[in-house]
């Protein structure tokens, strides 16, 4: 078959360190033809780095001239909807960086547009592909935990505020730590629990350490695992998002979940889940089962499959590129489903409204 032609919107860190390397790894299936960025120098550098055919300043011009089959949208969060709708209107499938949307109504609008265009729209929730999460999901779906009625997650960096890009500017990013690193945990938790519909959220958001005079952090600590080619100076006077978030979610099926997320906190580093069901409980990433009886003992003898791309800086993007190749070839159904991503957006939307108002907020209030 003819290769899938790919274009990338934005020439930032995640494009250079994750999306393009993942596509190039599957050069048997994908051909990355061009990249666009309003910073044309950045687009040119990416073009030269990966020997792409073309680069553009204007994304619409790129899409009209290149006519790609698939587009990666890697712009700041507030532009996700704009460029996703543009790419869909030009006849391309879309992989949009997380969070696909931080407003419930935007997520619905984006998926409605994809359905109308007859194209796939996929949120880049790359952390689902971690071996322990995939194995846990399979076992949960097989009934290993029984009915899951409680979950919690912690995503804590001790000193990990992103110091490049515009993550710290609410008008560009939509939110801080909860939206940046929390969204992977939200997505995985909902997915593992069977995507229970969000009923209401009670949350708090605060900036505690990021603006302190003695704050110190580095590239690895802040998530730039492959380094940052060009750094935009982080100006403290621009910082208007949370570095710490916590809260609780009530689901329509009666289940509940608690969470805490931080770019900076005086807490142990964490990226962990705990789930409780009426047959057994489970913690990740240590992959431990809790309960009594031979069934739980047997579960604790299992081990997740080895990670194929464990040596890659962003392995989840490599798995997603493989998965999309199978989806576009008709070999697999899409794994990151519209209703799951819409539910994630609902939780995020309710959380920020709750933090703003200082009270529990229901999904019905968001819909109004």
C-alpha atoms as one frame of an Amber mdcrd trajectory, in Angstrom:
protein
   0.000   0.000   0.000   0.982   3.622  -0.431   2.519   5.162   2.670   0.406
   7.346   4.978   1.468  10.958   4.467   1.934  12.822   7.750   2.199  16.529
   8.544   2.945  18.050  11.960   1.530  21.330  13.259   4.104  22.917  15.615
   7.845  22.353  15.828   8.177  22.209  19.609   9.752  19.721  21.975   7.105
  17.005  21.735   7.189  17.117  17.929  10.967  16.755  17.768  11.422  14.283
  20.605   8.313  12.125  20.276   6.003  12.455  17.252   8.488  12.557  14.394
  10.811   9.869  15.869   7.791   7.597  16.382   6.617   8.047  12.788  10.125
   7.578  11.407  10.419   4.347  13.368   7.571   3.086  11.178   8.951   4.346
   7.891   7.443   1.235   6.324   4.014   2.768   6.903   4.380   6.548   7.379
   6.038   9.313   5.393   6.501  12.577   7.314   6.444  15.219   4.611   6.270
  18.599   6.353   6.029  20.621   9.537   4.540  24.053  10.199   5.166  26.578
  12.949   4.429  30.277  13.337   8.085  30.471  14.376   9.404  29.686  10.912
  12.985  29.298  12.141  11.828  26.464  14.386  10.015  24.838  11.462  13.151
  25.089   9.319  15.298  23.556  12.053  12.929  20.613  12.384  12.808  20.153
   8.611  16.601  20.050   8.457  16.979  17.859  11.543  14.812  15.103  10.061
  15.410  15.792   6.340  11.757  16.530   5.681  10.656  17.721   2.249   8.994
  20.974   3.285   8.278  23.386   6.114   5.737  26.174   6.459   4.828  29.099
   8.645   1.106  28.721   7.985  -0.601  25.418   8.864  -3.498  25.892   6.469
  -1.118  26.469   3.564   0.733  23.286   4.525  -2.454  21.230   4.640  -3.702
  22.567   1.305  -0.396  21.955  -0.487   0.682  18.691   1.166  -2.764  17.060
   1.412  -1.731  14.748   4.281  -3.583  11.616   5.333  -2.738  12.150   8.998
  -1.903  15.264  11.030  -0.295  15.533  14.474  -1.551  18.627  16.306   1.138
  19.637  18.821   0.336  23.305  19.456  -0.379  24.819  22.918  -3.613  23.590
  24.479  -5.809  26.576  23.641  -5.208  26.003  19.923  -6.023  22.266  19.924
  -9.619  22.719  18.795  -8.797  25.293  16.125  -6.130  23.232  14.392  -7.886
  19.904  14.876 -11.006  21.246  13.169  -8.827  22.700  10.414  -7.065  19.387
   9.758 -10.333  17.452   9.780 -11.841  19.936   7.324  -8.923  19.253   4.962
  -9.647  15.522   4.970  -6.997  14.271   7.402  -7.122  11.954  10.373  -5.831
  13.685  13.515  -3.699  12.739  16.501  -3.977  15.643  18.938  -1.599  16.055
  21.851  -3.095  15.804  25.316  -5.330  17.215  26.573  -7.435  17.036  23.441
  -9.783  19.497  25.157 -10.176  20.935  28.625 -13.763  21.999  28.069 -16.490
  19.397  27.787 -18.350  21.188  25.005 -15.164  21.564  22.939 -14.486  17.827
  23.094 -17.997  17.071  21.866 -17.648  19.602  19.039 -14.319  18.132  17.939
 -15.608  14.563  17.836 -18.776  15.649  16.054 -16.571  17.226  13.382 -14.507
  14.027  13.080 -17.638  11.935  12.689 -18.986  14.295  10.043 -15.669  14.161
   8.171 -15.486  10.374   8.472 -12.017  10.595  10.038 -10.317   9.303  13.153
  -9.597  11.788  15.921  -7.306  10.415  18.609  -6.159  12.021  21.844  -2.458
  11.376  22.377  -2.930   9.575  25.687   0.343   7.748  25.205   0.683   6.563
  28.827  -2.053   3.972  28.347   0.503   1.875  26.509   2.683   1.198  29.557
   2.834  -2.612  29.962   1.467  -2.675  33.512  -1.510  -0.515  32.496  -2.317
  -2.640  29.446  -2.079  -5.845  31.481  -4.139  -4.372  34.309  -6.836  -3.266
  31.864  -7.086  -6.747  30.373  -7.400  -8.377  33.803  -9.953  -5.815  35.025
 -12.053  -6.372  31.892 -11.867 -10.115  32.585 -13.337  -9.483  36.038 -10.240
  -9.905  38.205 -11.240  -7.057  40.520 -14.975  -7.551  40.276 -16.926  -4.297
  40.348 -14.472  -1.422  40.786 -16.006   1.047  43.231 -13.013   3.177  44.230
  -9.861   4.560  42.630  -7.138   7.068  43.362  -4.025   8.420  41.721  -1.001
  10.495  42.651   1.134  12.264  40.074   3.770  14.173  41.972   6.933  15.926
  40.882   8.976  17.406  43.691  10.494  20.125  41.505   9.205  19.747  37.966
   7.671  22.961  36.658   8.053  23.076  32.834  10.408  25.942  32.069   9.980
  25.970  28.292   6.980  26.870  26.164   3.871  28.414  27.699   2.711  25.753
  30.141   2.653  28.355  32.928   0.376  30.845  31.138  -3.322  30.056  31.613
  -4.387  31.926  28.474  -2.189  29.564  26.413  -2.379  26.302  28.357  -5.802
  26.426  30.023  -4.369  25.188  33.309  -1.251  24.003  35.109  -0.090  20.714
  36.621  -3.537  19.114  36.674  -3.960  19.664  32.953  -0.363  18.966  31.923
   0.596  15.792  33.774  -2.690  15.014  35.516  -4.525  14.375  32.251  -2.558
  11.162  31.591  -3.594   9.872  35.015  -7.222  10.954  34.580  -7.434   9.202
  31.226  -5.859   5.986  32.514  -7.937   5.904  35.697 -11.228   6.323  33.828
 -10.154   3.726  31.264  -9.114   1.204  33.930 -12.370   1.728  35.838 -14.464
   1.092  32.722 -15.123   4.753  31.896 -17.788   5.495  34.537 -19.586   8.711
  33.673 -18.484  11.725  35.697 -21.233  13.061  37.962 -19.430  15.786  39.926
 -15.995  16.983  41.020 -14.739  18.790  44.097 -11.241  20.213  43.663  -8.667
  22.721  44.789  -5.856  24.329  42.790  -3.030  26.435  44.190   0.448  27.761
  43.500   2.648  26.934  46.490   6.275  26.412  45.470   6.803  27.387  41.829
   7.242  31.083  42.586   9.414  30.695  45.674  12.868  32.274  45.588  14.647
  28.981  46.269  12.842  26.933  43.587  15.207  24.849  41.446  14.355  22.347
  38.744  15.855  20.827  35.615  14.985  19.333  32.242  14.481  15.739  33.362
  12.529  16.756  36.458  10.114  18.831  34.386   9.369  16.220  31.722  11.779
  17.282  28.958  13.264  13.795  28.945  15.116  14.315  25.698  16.153  17.880
  26.451  14.862  21.134  25.015  16.398  22.626  21.881  15.295  26.193  22.474
  14.101  27.517  25.800  11.725  30.406  26.199  12.595  32.143  29.448  10.033
  31.414  32.157   9.026  34.749  33.629   7.511  34.480  37.081   5.213  37.432
  36.479   3.534  35.389  33.714   2.889  32.377  35.978  -0.849  32.157  36.625
  -1.635  28.425  36.803  -1.583  25.862  39.609   1.473  23.873  40.628  -0.629
  21.683  42.970  -4.103  20.208  42.612  -6.196  17.775  44.615  -9.750  16.619
  44.698 -12.431  13.981  44.477 -14.719  12.692  41.723 -18.168  11.149  42.111
 -19.370   8.912  39.282 -22.902   8.219  38.140 -22.528   4.501  38.955 -21.775
   5.251  42.615 -17.997   4.850  42.361 -15.608   7.522  43.614 -11.989   8.552
  43.021  -9.493  10.816  44.785  -6.390  12.450  43.331  -3.433  14.754  43.862
  -1.168  16.249  41.194   1.868  18.517  41.460   4.597  20.089  39.393   6.228
  21.007  42.687   5.477  19.632  46.151   7.242  18.522  49.306   5.968  14.989
  48.801   7.430  11.735  47.451   7.700  11.534  43.662   4.778   9.467  42.407
   2.955   8.235  39.331   0.686   5.675  40.943  -2.823   4.249  40.979  -4.842
   2.274  43.505  -8.095   0.543  42.584 -10.530  -1.304  44.839 -13.066  -3.830
  43.617 -15.382  -6.209  45.436 -13.177  -9.172  44.482  -9.670  -7.685  44.723
  -7.673  -4.480  44.729  -4.720  -3.397  42.581  -1.885  -0.895  42.778   0.228
   0.364  39.869   2.969   0.657  38.722   4.130  -2.038  41.183   1.385  -4.344
  39.869   0.305  -5.704  43.247  -3.053  -7.303  43.931  -4.801  -7.189  47.299
  -7.371  -9.478  48.867  -7.665 -13.025  50.137  -7.758 -16.406  48.484  -6.108
 -18.422  45.733  -7.381 -16.103  42.987  -5.453 -13.136  44.372  -2.357 -15.290
  44.949  -2.521 -16.334  41.305  -2.854 -12.730  40.146   0.244 -11.778  42.149
   2.227 -14.403  40.241   1.590 -12.584  36.938   4.003 -10.134  35.358   3.273
  -7.500  32.681   4.800  -8.069  29.265   8.191  -6.493  28.589   8.172  -3.018
  27.069   9.144  -3.109  23.395  10.245   0.514  23.263  11.668   0.783  26.782
  14.840   2.487  25.520  12.981   5.279  23.746  12.609   8.675  25.406   8.841
   8.758  24.807   7.872   5.104  24.299   4.118   5.746  24.433   4.250   7.744
  21.198   5.963   4.805  19.490   3.202   2.461  20.653   0.565   4.932  19.491
   2.190   5.162  16.042   2.115   1.352  15.842  -1.500   1.285  16.997  -2.590
   3.910  14.462  -0.850   1.979  11.699  -2.976  -1.045  12.623  -6.133   1.080
  12.887  -5.601   2.691   9.483  -4.833  -0.760   8.022  -8.104  -2.115   9.375
  -6.365  -4.548  11.744  -7.478  -2.985  15.053 -10.263  -0.855  16.429  -9.299
   2.500  17.884  -8.225   2.076  21.494  -8.640   5.664  22.747 -12.344   6.124
  22.175 -14.307   9.382  21.759 -16.579   8.721  24.743 -13.529   8.178  26.977
 -11.829  11.404  25.923 -15.088  13.342  26.279 -15.443  11.954  29.814 -11.880
  13.063  30.582 -12.713  16.564  29.337 -15.820  16.565  31.534 -13.747  15.775
  34.628 -11.193  18.482  33.803 -13.887  21.074  33.106 -15.697  20.302  36.370
 -12.419  20.374  38.324 -11.381  23.850  37.216 -14.881  25.220  37.752 -14.918
  23.687  41.234 -11.510  25.166  42.071 -12.686  28.564  40.831 -15.969  28.560
  42.736 -14.764  26.743  45.850 -17.558  24.180  45.732 -18.475  20.845  44.212
 -19.511  21.170  40.560 -21.687  18.695  38.665 -21.500  17.829  34.987 -25.053
  19.133  34.620 -23.744  22.588  35.602 -21.064  22.395  32.926 -23.614  21.439
  30.305 -25.779  24.481  31.024
